[in-house]
Amino acid sequence: MMISYILPIRTGETTGAEMAEYLRWLSARVELIVVDGSDAPVFEAHRDRWSAFRLTHVRPDRDLRHFANGKVAGVLTGLRRASHALAIIADDDVRYDEAGLSAMVAALADADVVRPQNYFDPLPWHAVLDTARTLLNRISGGDWPGTIGVRTATLIATRGYDGDVLFENLELVRTVTAAGGVHACPLGLYVRRLAPSARHFWSQRVRQAYDEFARPRRLTAWLAVLPLSIALARLAPAAVAGGAVLIVAAAEMGRRRKAGARVFPFRASLAAPVWAAERAVCVWLAVAAHLVWGGIPYRGQIISRAATPLQVLEQRLKGV
C-alpha cells in the first residue's frame, strides 16, 4: 500500500516473537519505519531479530532527543524518512489487519488527520475497565486511540508538533487542525490493540487523568463528580444508584454506535460506573500532582503541560 507506517518504540528488553511476526507481516504491505529509542543492547538485538524484514530501523534523530515526550521524537524522526504522502503512526501495542490498513488509506483521502477507534483483544479484566472509557468517549467525539493517520505534507508544513506535552495525540491533531487541516474520527474504523499488563494499567491512572488539563471544561466537570457523589450519597442514596444506571446506559449507546457491539462486549458498559468513579478520584490526584510537583512524572521527568490550547496554535501557525 502507498502508505508509511511509523512505529516509535522504547523498551527495556527485547520484544518477542509476536511483535516480530507482526512486523514481518507489516513489512510486506507498507513502508515500515521503526524508530527505536531503546538502550544499545536492546537496539542491537532488535536489529538482528528484524534484519530479514523490509523495514527501516533507526534511532531518534539527535536534534529531537531533548523532548520530554520521547514518542514525539520517534514520530518526527519517522516522518523525515517517510516517502509516501500518507502515514500511520502507531504504538507498539497496536495491531492493524488488512482491512484496517485499507480503511485508513481510504479515510485519509478526505482528511489530513484520522483518529480510528481501538478495541482490546484479548480482553483481561483491566482492559474491560479501560474499554468502558472508550465507550463513554464514543458519545462525546470519539475515543483517543494509540494510532493516528496523517497526511505527511500537512504535518511537515507545521514543522512538527510540540514534544514537551503529555497528551501527544491531541497535540498532533490540534496542530494539524490549527494549520487548516481536516480532522476525521470515523467511529466505525476499528483497530485491534493488545492490553497492557495490570501493573502498567494501574501506573497510568493518574497520568491519563492529567490529560484532562488539556480540556478545561472536562476537567471542571470531572472535578465536580466526586464531591457531588459524596453529597448525594448522604442526602439521596438512590440518586447515586440512578446515576450509575445512566452511566451504563450512556456507555451502551457508545458501544452500539457504528456496529461497535461486534468488538466491544456488553460487560464493558456495565463497568462504566467503576471507571467513572476511578476517574473522579484520579483527576483530584492529578490536580494534587500539579500543585505539588508542577506536573506529572513521566519517564523520569516532570511534564507540566497536557497539550497546547488550540487558539495558541492557531496564532502560531497563521499562514502555514
Stockholm file with secondary structure:
# STOCKHOLM 1.0

chainA/1-320         MMISYILPIRTGETTGAEMAEYLRWLSARVELIVVDGSDAPVFEAHRDRWSAFRLTHVRPDRDLRHFANGKVAGVLTGLRRASHALAIIADDDVRYDEAGLSAMVAALADADVVRPQNYFDPLPWHAVLDTARTLLNRISGGDWPGTIGVRTATLIATRGYDGDVLFENLELVRTVTAAGGVHACPLGLYVRRLAPSARHFWSQRVRQAYDEFARPRRLTAWLAVLPLSIALARLAPAAVAGGAVLIVAAAEMGRRRKAGARVFPFRASLAAPVWAAERAVCVWLAVAAHLVWGGIPYRGQIISRAATPLQVLEQRLKGV
#=GR chainA/1-320 SS CCCEEEEEECCSSCCCHHHHHHHHHHHTTSEEEEEECSCHHHHHHHHHHTTTSSEEEECCCGGGTTCSSHHHHHHHHHHHHCCSSEEEEECTTEECCHHHHHHHHHHTTSCSEECCEEEESSCCHHHHHHHHHHHHHTTTTCCCCSEEEEEHHHHHHTTCCCSSBSCHHHHHHHHHHHTTCCEECCTTCEEEECCCCHHHHHHTHHHHHHGGGGSHHHHHHHHHHHHHHHHHHHHCHHHHHHHHHHHHHHHHHHHHGGGGGGTSCHHHHHTHHHHHHHHHHHHHHHHHHHHHHSSEEETTEEECBSCCCHHHHHHHTTTC
#=GC SS_cons         CCCEEEEEECCSSCCCHHHHHHHHHHHTTSEEEEEECSCHHHHHHHHHHTTTSSEEEECCCGGGTTCSSHHHHHHHHHHHHCCSSEEEEECTTEECCHHHHHHHHHHTTSCSEECCEEEESSCCHHHHHHHHHHHHHTTTTCCCCSEEEEEHHHHHHTTCCCSSBSCHHHHHHHHHHHTTCCEECCTTCEEEECCCCHHHHHHTHHHHHHGGGGSHHHHHHHHHHHHHHHHHHHHCHHHHHHHHHHHHHHHHHHHHGGGGGGTSCHHHHHTHHHHHHHHHHHHHHHHHHHHHHSSEEETTEEECBSCCCHHHHHHHTTTC
//
